[in-house]
Amino acid sequence: MNNVARASSTSAAGPGRYAPLAIDTDTFRVLGHQLVDQVARLLDAVPQGPVTRDESPSAVREALGLNGPLPNEGVHPSALLERMADLLFQHSLLNGHPRFFGYITASPAPIGMLADFLVAAVNPNVGAWTLAPAATEIEAQTVRWIAELIGVPATTGGLLVSGGNMANIVGFLAARAAAADWDVRATGVAGAGSRRLRVYASRETHTWLQKAADITGLGTDAIRWIDTDARQRMNVDALRAQLDGDLDAGDRPCCVVGTAGSVSTGAVDPLPAIAAVCRERGVWFHVDGAYGGFAAAVDEAPAELHVLHLADSVAVDPHKWLYAPLEAGCALVRDPERLRAAFAYHPPYYHFDEHATNYVDHGPQNSRGFRALKVWLALRQAGAAGYRRMISDDIRLSRAMADAVQRHPDLELTSQALSITTFRYVPADLRGGIGTEEVERELDALNRALLDRLQREGEVFVSNAVIDGRYVLRACIVNFRTQLADVEALPDIVARRGRTLRETRQARA
Ligand SMILES: Cc1ncc(COP(=O)(O)O)c(C=O)c1O
């Protein structure tokens, strides 16, 4: 009988207790080694396979055997784990693939994979210091290190959250509590003595803002969408005019949001000028750096990104440019007391030392996982210099991609900023008509169909953007596994698929 076959769930839990979830130590060790070996093998094979497979939801359900009811009887964990690892790799989109350029999801660092395993073994509840002494202190240092990396004071408050949306929402809630000169937490946004709260952001701002305005009770109509310039950056004169008009009308600005790396094109708003406008009017300045915030650590980033210390709050996203496996966002608030002022309550059922760091008082979550470990370990493994190099390389590769796109006769480059390149397929016969309504309509349809084809075929994975009303393809590199060869392969792959599609559409017309 081998170790696995010998597994006895009853004996693992001890006498007198039936615990089918318990696994004895020897079996645990064998299962763990087998899983790590299998995952290492599967990870090795990722670059040779497709980024994703073209499967229908029902095919995925069928392959994973997900159609049955909840089984009454359990099974041995060995077969379960082995099969699940194979199935997950076969039927998942693999964002660790060197040719995954879609959206802004990082290639996960191996140390983060191992960290999540370690975290689950200890399972600290990082809501309170007493429940998670080591984890709380590591999270606090992670926040300080992140602050240091992006050039904000180490005294900044903050905490790890699920991602960019939540990091922004935490900043937004801190701003809301600070902006209202009535007790907004008790009486709400329309409480006695309230004024209409307003928020200001460019039209390129990510949709977290609508969610924040919605769930915090301001309503999405409270958002003042500020126009952008030709490079998708906020027009600061328009911001100033809107703010002053609203102040004259008696409204209360809640915050101005500047974006440090927009989701569509990587545009960086004129953050120093926005900071000055906020300072002059005493308005909270929040920066959404979910994508581009970490680029503040490198010289290649635009100069306007190197001013995050001017913000009252900043959202960054370690599961983007720190290559942490999902989920890990980070909210930073310059005055740590602002976080407590927005989130703390002191219920009678908690006996927590008020002088210790109890993250339950700093954010919306109560029980909290130890997200910081995967970030801390990765920061420790690569060091600040290692991260600077990886982020710089992503930016350089994106620029190389833009050059390769520009050199290709069938592609039109539309933008390149940070590590995002946008472009579209323009067949020779349509080139002369660019700008005319009919040709633009055909190019939109063609590129939309092309994106669909590329995503389904999985040779490379890109996403899309709409720039000045034009539908374009978009490649974002937050992927330390991507090489120059991957970047240079993209234009031909896209153009080849584009040609086939164009021919099919012409034959159909
Ligand atoms: C600029 C920006 N803000 C916020 C978000 C939301 O981040 P998350 O998906 O981690 O919640 C994204 C995601 O791409 C983003 O690019």
Ligand as a Chemical Component Dictionary entry (heavy atoms), coordinates in Angstrom:
data_LIG
# 
_chem_comp.id                   LIG 
_chem_comp.type                 NON-POLYMER 
_chem_comp.pdbx_formal_charge   0 
_chem_comp.three_letter_code    LIG 
# 
loop_
_chem_comp_atom.comp_id 
_chem_comp_atom.atom_id 
_chem_comp_atom.alt_atom_id 
_chem_comp_atom.type_symbol 
_chem_comp_atom.charge 
_chem_comp_atom.model_Cartn_x 
_chem_comp_atom.model_Cartn_y 
_chem_comp_atom.model_Cartn_z 
_chem_comp_atom.pdbx_ordinal 
LIG C1 C1 C 0 -6.910  52.031 -14.827 1  
LIG C2 C2 C 0 -7.618  50.876 -14.166 2  
LIG N1 N1 N 0 -8.310  51.089 -13.033 3  
LIG C3 C3 C 0 -8.935  50.097 -12.388 4  
LIG C4 C4 C 0 -8.919  48.804 -12.876 5  
LIG C5 C5 C 0 -9.631  47.711 -12.148 6  
LIG O1 O1 O 0 -8.696  46.816 -11.602 7  
LIG P1 P1 P 0 -9.119  45.357 -11.129 8  
LIG O2 O2 O 0 -9.529  44.639 -12.370 9  
LIG O3 O3 O 0 -7.902  44.815 -10.496 10 
LIG O4 O4 O 0 -10.250 45.522 -10.172 11 
LIG C6 C6 C 0 -8.239  48.546 -14.066 12 
LIG C7 C7 C 0 -8.234  47.208 -14.655 13 
LIG O5 O5 O 0 -7.726  46.959 -15.699 14 
LIG C8 C8 C 0 -7.564  49.608 -14.719 15 
LIG O6 O6 O 0 -6.866  49.411 -15.838 16 
# 
loop_
_chem_comp_bond.comp_id 
_chem_comp_bond.atom_id_1 
_chem_comp_bond.atom_id_2 
_chem_comp_bond.value_order 
_chem_comp_bond.pdbx_ordinal 
LIG C1 C2 SING 1  
LIG C2 N1 SING 2  
LIG C2 C8 DOUB 3  
LIG N1 C3 DOUB 4  
LIG C3 C4 SING 5  
LIG C4 C5 SING 6  
LIG C4 C6 DOUB 7  
LIG C5 O1 SING 8  
LIG O1 P1 SING 9  
LIG P1 O2 DOUB 10 
LIG P1 O3 SING 11 
LIG P1 O4 SING 12 
LIG C6 C7 SING 13 
LIG C6 C8 SING 14 
LIG C7 O5 DOUB 15 
LIG C8 O6 SING 16 
# 
